Amino acid sequence: MTLPALEVLQSRFPGAHLDFLVGENVRDLFALLFPDSEIRVVKRNWVSDVVSLSDIASEVFRQIRVLRCGVYDLAIDFRGDLRSIILMFFAGIPERWGRDGTGGHFLLTRSFSPLPTR
């Protein structure tokens, strides 16, 4: 469901370079559709009962360090994932857009509400 939004972004900002932070299950799809992009994978599911709190913290800090090495003008979280919002904030990305349905909206510079369900 994110792909149409990414197509709009590409058409609106044709010179922009897009990078992605995705789950392992969609890495190959994004690599295929966006061959010139950096595809980073979140290695641990932070809501899994087999992942310790120290593993979660280690992964979050690792991702923050990686993102701080890049130069990003804008980050968008399409899912409303609190972890992604925290990463965007602590990575120092100036424009942070995302869904405000799961908390963390105060860390975003622009938030949008989820679509209503029927």
C-alpha positions, 0 to 999 in steps of 0.5 A: 500500500506504500508503493503508490505514495512512493510513486507520487514522491518520485514524480513530485521530487524527481531528483530526490534520492530515496533510501529505505529502512524495511523489514527483512520480508520486503527487502528484495521487493524494495531492492528490485523496485528501487535499484539505486536506493540504499535498502537497510533492514531492521534485523529484529522485531521489537515486539517479539517475545524472544527478543530481549530489551537489550537486543531492542536497545542495541538495534535502535542505537545501531540504526540511529548511528547508521542514519546519522551518517547519512544526510536526510532532509525528510523521513516518512513513516507510513505505518505509524510505528513508534520505533521508526518515529523514535529513529527519525527523531534521534537521527536528527532528520529535520522533517519527520512525517508519519501516522499519529495513530500509535503515539510519538506524534509529538516527535513528528514535524508533520503527522496525519491520521490513519484512514478510518476503518469501516 
